[in-house]
């Protein structure tokens, strides 16, 4: 289970203005966390997205389907409307179950 993951460009504190880049950055960060823990996307059981507008749910769909192509085996996903300061329009957290190997 992670803490809040921000939309910063990997390796920096820069938040791109383009929301599609922000969303892709979230998925890049989640993948790095999963890899560091010895897991994969198959280990994700839930992702929460905190969005400045519920319209952003549609923008999340493409990278979501890319990581979870099988409709019958996607993890739970929730989008919560929240106010955000600055350029950032989306954040997430992730819960994964990774067996010790």
DSSP file (Angstrom, degrees, kcal/mol; ACC not computed):
  #  RESIDUE AA STRUCTURE BP1 BP2  ACC     N-H-->O    O-->H-N    N-H-->O    O-->H-N    TCO  KAPPA ALPHA  PHI   PSI    X-CA   Y-CA   Z-CA
    1    1 A X              0   0    0      0, 0.0    94,-0.2     0, 0.0     2,-0.1   0.000 360.0 360.0 360.0 126.6    0.0    0.0    0.0
    2    2 A X        -     0   0    0     92,-2.7     2,-0.1     1,-0.1     3,-0.1  -0.427 360.0-121.4 -96.0 171.8    1.5    3.3   -1.1
    3    3 A X        -     0   0    0      1,-0.2    91,-0.3    -2,-0.1    -1,-0.1  -0.279  65.4 -49.2 -88.7-172.7    1.2    6.8    0.1
    4    4 A X        -     0   0    0     -2,-0.1     2,-0.5    89,-0.1    89,-0.2  -0.411  56.5-150.1 -63.9 135.6    0.0    9.5   -2.3
    5    5 A X  B     -A   92   0A   0     87,-3.5    87,-1.8    -2,-0.1     2,-0.1  -0.949  12.5-147.2-111.4 123.9    1.9    9.4   -5.6
    6    6 A X        -     0   0    0     -2,-0.5    85,-0.1    85,-0.2    23,-0.1  -0.405  20.5-114.4 -91.5 167.6    2.2   12.8   -7.4
    7    7 A X        +     0   0    0     83,-0.4     9,-0.5    -2,-0.1    18,-0.2   0.117  62.5 141.2 -89.1  22.1    2.4   13.6  -11.1
    8    8 A X  B     -D   15   0B   0      7,-0.2     7,-0.2     1,-0.1     2,-0.2  -0.268  64.2 -98.4 -65.1 149.1    6.0   14.8  -11.2
    9    9 A X    >   -     0   0    0      5,-3.3     3,-1.9     1,-0.1     5,-0.3  -0.509  56.8 -92.8 -61.8 129.6    8.2   14.0  -14.1
   10   10 A X  T 3  S+     0   0    0      1,-0.3    -1,-0.1    -2,-0.2     3,-0.1  -0.171 111.1  17.7 -50.8 134.0   10.3   11.0  -12.9
   11   11 A X  T 3  S+     0   0    0      1,-0.3     2,-0.3    -3,-0.1    -1,-0.3   0.536 121.6  62.9  82.6   7.3   13.6   12.1  -11.4
   12   12 A X  S <  S-     0   0    0     -3,-1.9    -1,-0.3     2,-0.1    -4,-0.1  -0.871  79.6-120.9-147.5 180.0   12.5   15.7  -10.8
   13   13 A X  S    S+     0   0    0     -2,-0.3     2,-0.3    -3,-0.1    -3,-0.1   0.260  71.5 122.3-107.3   8.0   10.0   17.9   -9.0
   14   14 A X        -     0   0    0     -5,-0.3    -5,-3.3    -6,-0.0     2,-0.6  -0.549  47.9-158.0 -75.9 130.9    8.6   19.3  -12.2
   15   15 A X  B     -D    8   0B   0     -2,-0.3    -7,-0.2    -7,-0.2    72,-0.1  -0.946  18.6-133.2-107.8 116.4    4.9   18.8  -12.8
   16   16 A X        -     0   0    0     -2,-0.6     6,-0.1    -9,-0.5    -9,-0.0  -0.315   6.8-134.4 -66.0 151.2    4.0   19.0  -16.5
   17   17 A X  S    S+     0   0    0     71,-0.1     2,-0.4     4,-0.1    -1,-0.1   0.828  84.1  89.9 -73.9 -30.9    1.0   21.2  -17.4
   18   18 A X     >  -     0   0    0      1,-0.2     4,-1.8     2,-0.1     3,-0.3  -0.537  69.6-151.3 -71.3 121.1   -0.4   18.5  -19.8
   19   19 A X  H  > S+     0   0    0     -2,-0.4     4,-2.5     1,-0.2     5,-0.2   0.809  94.1  59.9 -67.1 -29.4   -2.7   16.3  -17.8
   20   20 A X  H  > S+     0   0    0      2,-0.2     4,-2.3     1,-0.2    -1,-0.2   0.901 106.7  47.6 -63.6 -39.2   -2.0   13.3  -20.0
   21   21 A X  H  > S+     0   0    0     -3,-0.3     4,-2.5     2,-0.2    -2,-0.2   0.889 109.9  53.3 -66.2 -39.2    1.7   13.6  -19.1
   22   22 A X  H  X S+     0   0    0     -4,-1.8     4,-1.7     2,-0.2    -2,-0.2   0.926 110.5  46.7 -60.5 -44.5    0.7   13.8  -15.4
   23   23 A X  H  X S+     0   0    0     -4,-2.5     4,-1.8     1,-0.2    -2,-0.2   0.921 111.6  50.3 -65.2 -44.4   -1.3   10.7  -15.7
   24   24 A X  H  X S+     0   0    0     -4,-2.3     4,-2.2     1,-0.2    -1,-0.2   0.893 107.1  55.9 -60.7 -39.0    1.4    8.8  -17.5
   25   25 A X  H  X S+     0   0    0     -4,-2.5     4,-2.6     1,-0.2    -1,-0.2   0.888 103.4  54.9 -60.3 -39.1    3.9    9.9  -14.8
   26   26 A X  H  X S+     0   0    0     -4,-1.7     4,-2.6     1,-0.2    -1,-0.2   0.939 109.3  46.6 -58.6 -46.4    1.6    8.3  -12.1
   27   27 A X  H  X S+     0   0    0     -4,-1.8     4,-2.3     1,-0.2    -1,-0.2   0.858 110.7  52.6 -66.4 -34.7    1.8    5.0  -13.9
   28   28 A X  H  X S+     0   0    0     -4,-2.2     4,-1.9     2,-0.2    -1,-0.2   0.923 111.5  46.8 -64.4 -43.6    5.6    5.3  -14.4
   29   29 A X  H  X S+     0   0    0     -4,-2.6     4,-2.2     2,-0.2    -2,-0.2   0.911 111.6  50.5 -65.3 -42.1    5.9    5.9  -10.6
   30   30 A X  H  X S+     0   0    0     -4,-2.6     4,-2.9     1,-0.2     5,-0.2   0.921 109.3  51.3 -62.4 -42.9    3.6    3.0   -9.7
   31   31 A X  H  X S+     0   0    0     -4,-2.3     4,-2.7     1,-0.2    -1,-0.2   0.896 109.0  50.9 -61.7 -38.9    5.5    0.7  -12.0
   32   32 A X  H  X S+     0   0    0     -4,-1.9     4,-2.4     2,-0.2    -1,-0.2   0.894 111.3  48.3 -64.3 -39.6    8.8    1.7  -10.3
   33   33 A X  H  X S+     0   0    0     -4,-2.2     4,-1.6     2,-0.2    -2,-0.2   0.935 112.7  47.9 -65.5 -46.4    7.3    1.1   -6.8
   34   34 A X  H  <>S+     0   0    0     -4,-2.9     5,-3.7     1,-0.2     4,-0.3   0.931 113.0  48.1 -59.7 -46.4    6.0   -2.3   -7.9
   35   35 A X  H ><5S+     0   0    0     -4,-2.7     3,-1.5     1,-0.2    -1,-0.2   0.911 109.3  52.6 -61.6 -44.1    9.3   -3.3   -9.5
   36   36 A X  H 3<5S+     0   0    0     -4,-2.4    -1,-0.2     1,-0.3    -2,-0.2   0.814 110.9  48.5 -62.5 -29.7   11.3   -2.2   -6.3
   37   37 A X  T 3<5S-     0   0    0     -4,-1.6    -1,-0.3    -3,-0.2    -2,-0.2   0.421 122.1-106.8 -90.0   1.1    9.0   -4.4   -4.2
   38   38 A X  T < 5S+     0   0    0     -3,-1.5    -3,-0.2    -4,-0.3     2,-0.2   0.711  81.6 118.1  82.3  21.0    9.4   -7.4   -6.6
   39   39 A X      < -     0   0    0     -5,-3.7    -1,-0.3    -6,-0.2     2,-0.2  -0.505  47.7-150.5-113.3-178.5    5.9   -7.1   -8.0
   40   40 A X    >   -     0   0    0     -2,-0.2     3,-1.7    -3,-0.1     4,-0.3  -0.798  44.9 -85.4-137.8 179.4    4.2   -6.4  -11.4
   41   41 A X  G >  S+     0   0    0      1,-0.3     3,-1.4    -2,-0.2    26,-0.0   0.796 122.6  68.6 -60.7 -27.3    1.0   -4.9  -12.6
   42   42 A X  G 3  S+     0   0    0      1,-0.3    -1,-0.3    54,-0.0    26,-0.0   0.688  93.3  59.0 -65.6 -17.4   -0.6   -8.3  -12.0
   43   43 A X  G <  S+     0   0    0     -3,-1.7    54,-2.6    53,-0.1     2,-0.3   0.552  78.9 108.8 -88.3  -9.1   -0.1   -7.8   -8.2
   44   44 A X  E <   +B   96   0A   0     -3,-1.4    52,-0.3    -4,-0.3     3,-0.1  -0.521  36.6 172.7 -72.6 130.1   -2.2   -4.6   -8.1
   45   45 A X  E     +     0   0A   0     50,-2.8    31,-2.1     1,-0.4     2,-0.3   0.614  65.6   5.3-110.0 -19.6   -5.5   -5.0   -6.3
   46   46 A X  E     -Bc  95  76A   0     49,-1.7    49,-2.8    29,-0.2     2,-0.4  -0.945  52.0-167.5-163.2 141.8   -6.7   -1.4   -6.2
   47   47 A X  E     -Bc  94  77A   0     29,-2.0    31,-2.0    -2,-0.3     2,-0.4  -1.000   9.9-158.6-129.2 135.4   -5.8    2.1   -7.4
   48   48 A X  E     -Bc  93  78A   0     45,-2.0    45,-1.8    -2,-0.4     2,-0.5  -0.933   6.9-159.1-108.5 134.0   -7.4    5.3   -6.1
   49   49 A X  E     -Bc  92  79A   0     29,-3.3    31,-3.3    -2,-0.4     2,-0.6  -0.960   4.7-156.8-115.2 130.4   -7.2    8.4   -8.3
   50   50 A X  E     -Bc  91  80A   0     41,-2.7    41,-1.9    -2,-0.5     2,-0.3  -0.931  24.9-175.8-106.6 114.3   -7.6   11.8   -6.7
   51   51 A X  E     -Bc  90  81A   0     29,-2.4    31,-2.8    -2,-0.6    39,-0.2  -0.844  38.1-143.6-121.8 147.5   -8.7   14.2   -9.5
   52   52 A X  S    S+     0   0    0     37,-2.3     2,-0.3    -2,-0.3    38,-0.1   0.677  98.0  21.1 -77.1 -18.9   -9.4   17.9   -9.8
   53   53 A X  S >  S-     0   0    0     36,-0.4     3,-1.9    27,-0.1    -1,-0.2  -0.982  70.3-135.2-149.2 136.3  -12.2   17.1  -12.3
   54   54 A X  T >  S+     0   0    0     -2,-0.3     3,-1.6     1,-0.3     4,-0.3   0.694 101.6  76.8 -66.3 -15.7  -14.2   13.9  -12.7
   55   55 A X  T >> S+     0   0    0      1,-0.3     3,-1.0     2,-0.2     4,-0.5   0.728  79.7  72.3 -62.3 -21.2  -13.7   14.5  -16.5
   56   56 A X  H <> S+     0   0    0     -3,-1.9     4,-1.4     1,-0.2    -1,-0.3   0.659  74.4  81.5 -71.2 -14.8  -10.2   13.2  -16.0
   57   57 A X  H <> S+     0   0    0     -3,-1.6     4,-1.0     1,-0.2     3,-0.3   0.890  88.9  54.0 -57.1 -37.8  -11.5    9.7  -15.5
   58   58 A X  H <> S+     0   0    0     -3,-1.0     4,-0.6    -4,-0.3     3,-0.5   0.878 105.4  52.6 -64.1 -37.4  -11.7    9.3  -19.3
   59   59 A X  H  X S+     0   0    0     -4,-0.5     4,-0.6    -3,-0.2    -1,-0.2   0.762 105.4  55.7 -70.1 -24.4   -8.0   10.3  -19.7
   60   60 A X  H  X S+     0   0    0     -4,-1.4     4,-1.9    -3,-0.3    -1,-0.2   0.750  91.0  76.8 -76.5 -24.6   -7.0    7.6  -17.1
   61   61 A X  H  X S+     0   0    0     -4,-1.0     4,-3.0    -3,-0.5     5,-0.3   0.879  87.9  54.4 -57.7 -44.5   -8.7    4.9  -19.2
   62   62 A X  H  X S+     0   0    0     -4,-0.6     4,-2.0     1,-0.2    -1,-0.2   0.955 114.0  37.9 -61.5 -54.2   -6.0    4.6  -21.9
   63   63 A X  H  X S+     0   0    0     -4,-0.6     4,-1.7     1,-0.2    -1,-0.2   0.826 116.1  56.6 -66.9 -26.1   -3.0    3.9  -19.6
   64   64 A X  H  X S+     0   0    0     -4,-1.9     4,-2.5     2,-0.2    -2,-0.2   0.956 109.4  43.1 -64.7 -50.9   -5.3    1.8  -17.4
   65   65 A X  H  < S+     0   0    0     -4,-3.0    -2,-0.2     1,-0.2    -1,-0.2   0.842 109.9  58.6 -65.5 -33.4   -6.3   -0.5  -20.2
   66   66 A X  H  < S+     0   0    0     -4,-2.0     3,-0.4    -5,-0.3    -1,-0.2   0.908 115.3  35.0 -61.0 -42.0   -2.7   -0.6  -21.4
   67   67 A X  H  < S+     0   0    0     -4,-1.7     2,-0.3     1,-0.2    -2,-0.2   0.792 131.1  32.7 -82.8 -28.9   -1.6   -2.0  -18.0
   68   68 A X     <  +     0   0    0     -4,-2.5    -1,-0.2    -5,-0.2    -2,-0.1  -0.636  67.0 159.5-128.7  73.0   -4.8   -4.1  -17.4
   69   69 A X        +     0   0    0     -3,-0.4     2,-0.9    -2,-0.3    -1,-0.1   0.757  53.3  84.6 -70.7 -24.8   -6.0   -5.3  -20.8
   70   70 A X    >   -     0   0    0      1,-0.2     3,-2.0     3,-0.1    -1,-0.1  -0.696  64.1-159.9 -86.3 107.7   -8.1   -8.2  -19.5
   71   71 A X  G >  S+     0   0    0     -2,-0.9     3,-0.8     1,-0.3    -1,-0.2   0.827  90.1  54.7 -54.6 -35.8  -11.5   -6.8  -18.5
   72   72 A X  G 3  S+     0   0    0      1,-0.2    -1,-0.3    -3,-0.1    -2,-0.1   0.572 112.6  41.6 -77.6  -8.8  -12.2   -9.7  -16.3
   73   73 A X  G <  S+     0   0    0     -3,-2.0     2,-0.3    -5,-0.1    -1,-0.2  -0.059  78.9 128.6-132.1  34.6   -9.1   -9.4  -14.3
   74   74 A X    <   -     0   0    0     -3,-0.8     3,-0.1     1,-0.1   -32,-0.0  -0.651  57.5-116.4 -87.4 147.7   -8.7   -5.6  -13.6
   75   75 A X        -     0   0    0     -2,-0.3   -29,-0.2     1,-0.1   -30,-0.1  -0.256  42.9 -80.5 -72.5 169.5   -8.1   -4.4  -10.1
   76   76 A X  E     -c   46   0A   0    -31,-2.1   -29,-2.0   -28,-0.0     2,-0.4  -0.388  49.1-166.1 -66.4 149.5  -10.6   -2.1   -8.4
   77   77 A X  E     -c   47   0A   0    -31,-0.2     2,-0.4    -3,-0.1   -29,-0.2  -0.998   9.4-178.0-143.5 136.2  -10.4    1.5   -9.3
   78   78 A X  E     -c   48   0A   0    -31,-2.0   -29,-3.3    -2,-0.4     2,-0.5  -0.998  11.3-157.0-136.0 138.2  -11.9    4.6   -7.7
   79   79 A X  E     -c   49   0A   0     -2,-0.4     2,-0.5   -31,-0.2   -29,-0.2  -0.969  11.4-167.9-115.5 129.8  -11.8    8.2   -8.6
   80   80 A X  E     -c   50   0A   0    -31,-3.3   -29,-2.4    -2,-0.5     2,-0.3  -0.969  20.1-128.9-121.3 127.6  -12.3   10.9   -6.0
   81   81 A X  E     +c   51   0A   0     -2,-0.5     2,-0.3   -31,-0.2   -29,-0.2  -0.572  41.0 159.7 -73.1 129.0  -12.9   14.5   -6.7
   82   82 A X        -     0   0    0    -31,-2.8     2,-0.3    -2,-0.3    -2,-0.0  -0.991  41.3-108.8-149.0 152.9  -10.6   16.7   -4.7
   83   83 A X        -     0   0    0     -2,-0.3     2,-0.4   -30,-0.0   -31,-0.1  -0.653  35.6-169.3 -84.8 142.2   -9.3   20.3   -4.9
   84   84 A X        -     0   0    0     -2,-0.3     2,-0.3     2,-0.1    -2,-0.0  -0.989  14.4-137.9-134.0 140.3   -5.6   20.7   -5.8
   85   85 A X        +     0   0    0     -2,-0.4     3,-0.4     2,-0.0     2,-0.1  -0.660  67.5   8.1 -92.0 151.8   -3.3   23.7   -5.7
   86   86 A X  S    S-     0   0    0     -2,-0.3    -2,-0.1     1,-0.2     0, 0.0  -0.340 113.8 -41.4  81.1-161.0   -0.9   24.4   -8.5
   87   87 A X  S    S+     0   0    0    -72,-0.1    -1,-0.2    -2,-0.1     2,-0.1   0.726 100.9 107.0 -80.3 -23.7   -0.6   22.7  -11.9
   88   88 A X        +     0   0    0     -3,-0.4     3,-0.1     1,-0.2   -71,-0.1  -0.364  36.1 170.4 -62.3 130.0   -1.1   19.1  -10.6
   89   89 A X        +     0   0    0      1,-0.2   -37,-2.3    -2,-0.1   -36,-0.4   0.429  60.5  36.5-118.0  -5.1   -4.6   17.8  -11.5
   90   90 A X  E     + B   0  51A   0    -39,-0.2   -83,-0.4   -38,-0.1     2,-0.3  -0.994  51.6 168.2-153.8 142.1   -4.3   14.1  -10.6
   91   91 A X  E     - B   0  50A   0    -41,-1.9   -41,-2.7    -2,-0.3     2,-0.3  -0.893  13.2-169.3-139.9 169.2   -2.6   12.0   -7.9
   92   92 A X  E     -AB   5  49A   0    -87,-1.8   -87,-3.5    -2,-0.3     2,-0.3  -0.963  15.1-152.1-150.5 170.1   -3.0    8.3   -7.0
   93   93 A X  E     - B   0  48A   0    -45,-1.8   -45,-2.0    -2,-0.3     2,-0.4  -0.945  18.2-149.8-137.6 164.0   -2.3    5.6   -4.5
   94   94 A X  E     - B   0  47A   0    -91,-0.3   -92,-2.7    -2,-0.3     2,-0.5  -0.985   9.3-159.5-138.7 143.8   -1.9    1.9   -5.1
   95   95 A X  E     + B   0  46A   0    -49,-2.8   -50,-2.8    -2,-0.4   -49,-1.7  -0.993  21.3 172.6-121.1 128.0   -2.5   -1.3   -3.1
   96   96 A X  E     - B   0  44A   0     -2,-0.5     2,-0.6   -52,-0.3   -52,-0.2  -0.964  27.4-142.6-134.4 151.3   -0.8   -4.4   -4.3
   97   97 A X        +     0   0    0    -54,-2.6     2,-0.5    -2,-0.3    -2,-0.0  -0.943  25.0 179.1-115.8 108.5   -0.4   -7.9   -2.8
   98   98 A X        -     0   0    0     -2,-0.6     2,-0.2   -59,-0.1   -59,-0.1  -0.945  22.2-135.9-116.9 119.9    3.0   -9.3   -3.5
   99   99 A X        -     0   0    0     -2,-0.5     2,-0.2     1,-0.1    -2,-0.0  -0.498  27.3-110.7 -72.7 138.5    4.0  -12.7   -2.2
  100  100 A X              0   0    0     -2,-0.2    -1,-0.1     1,-0.1   -62,-0.1  -0.503 360.0 360.0 -66.9 133.3    7.4  -13.0   -0.6
  101  101 A X              0   0    0     -2,-0.2    -1,-0.1    -3,-0.0    -2,-0.0   0.440 360.0 360.0-117.5 360.0    9.5  -15.1   -2.9
